[in-house]
């Protein structure tokens, strides 16, 4: 099947972003789940991640950053892998140090709903239900043994990976309608469930994590947030003026797109 140059370029960008969202997902997984975390040590995955970042950084001009975002030029899987390789304490111990011993850290929660200023139980249940609806619509099943909530950054990043994979497959097959459906779902999910809180989370993480792996991961994830937002033609997210969650410091107040409820 013949592909136009523009289609091939877009396909390459989709596959590159797919690889980097998989990196974000694996990067934030609880190291207790060794099989999932071990992906970060796979040489082939490392090469793909480094190549993906090089491609995207090369093709992205200077952009206007929103609060908490990092320039895509800061994307450096190589630095992340190097930090992982020289980590002196066990990753399980470091994970507990940064995110705490409970299911949700009170200092730096890696879960979307914990950044919601609205603490109403019904509202938060609706937010969980909306996330679950996205997953179900595109066939993502979260195992009860996975260890993360539906709104954990590991799961939300994996869903973006899945959407990008489906969009790339549809584009490659010439199914432009299918590709557009995936893109619109990705745009809506990012706007409503990733982009508004990920920069706030990574900023909080960069402030509490010791130098090394999680500092690097925070920078990479904040760069991916900016890159994805721009690729979806969304404006910079703005700081909320509503009360912040008690778990997060004032300077890491929630961020949202103007259309977020």
C-alpha positions, 0 to 999 in steps of 0.5 A: 500500500502506497503511503504519502510522505506526510502520512509516513511522517505522522506515522513515525511521530505517532509511534514515537509518542507511543513508545514514550508513553509506554516509558512513562507508564513503565517508569511509574509502575511499582517496582514490586511488580518486577515483570512490568518494571523490568521493561526499563532494562530491556536493551531493545526498548531502551533503544526505541525510547532513545530514538523516539525522543531524538525524533520528536525533539528534532521535529518540535520547535520552541513552544509556549509552556503551561505551568509545570510543563518542561520543554520537549527538548528535556526528554532524555530517556538515556539520562533516565536509564543511566540514573536507574543503572546507578541507583544505589538503594533498591527501587522498591525501597526508593518507591516507598520512600517517594510515594509512601507505604500506603496505597496513595501518597499524602505528599505526592499522590500519583493518582489523578483524583487526589488532585481534585479540589472537589472532595465530594465523594459522588463527584470523585466517583463520577471521575473514576467512572469516566476514566473506566468508561474510556478504558472499556470503550477501547478494550483496556482491562486493568487487572486487579493484581496490577496494584494501581488504581484506574486513575494512577499515572501508570494506567493513564499513560498506558491508555495513551500508549494504547490509543496511539498504537490503535491510531497508528495501526489505523493510519497504516491500514489507510483507515482514516476514519478509525485513526480520527476516532482514536485521535479524538478519544486521545484528545478528550482523554488527555484534556480531561484526565491527564494534561490537567494534573500531570504537570502538577504531579511532576512538579511535586515529585521533582520537589520531594524526590532525591536526585536521580531516577525519579527526578529524571522521570519527573522531567521526562513526564513533564516534557511528554505532557507538553509534547502531547498537548501541542500535538493535540492542538490544546492551549496551555493548561491554567492554574485553578483558583479553587482550593488545592488538595491537602496532599499537595503544596501550594506551588503544585496547585492543580492545573486545568484546561479552561474547559475542565469542570 
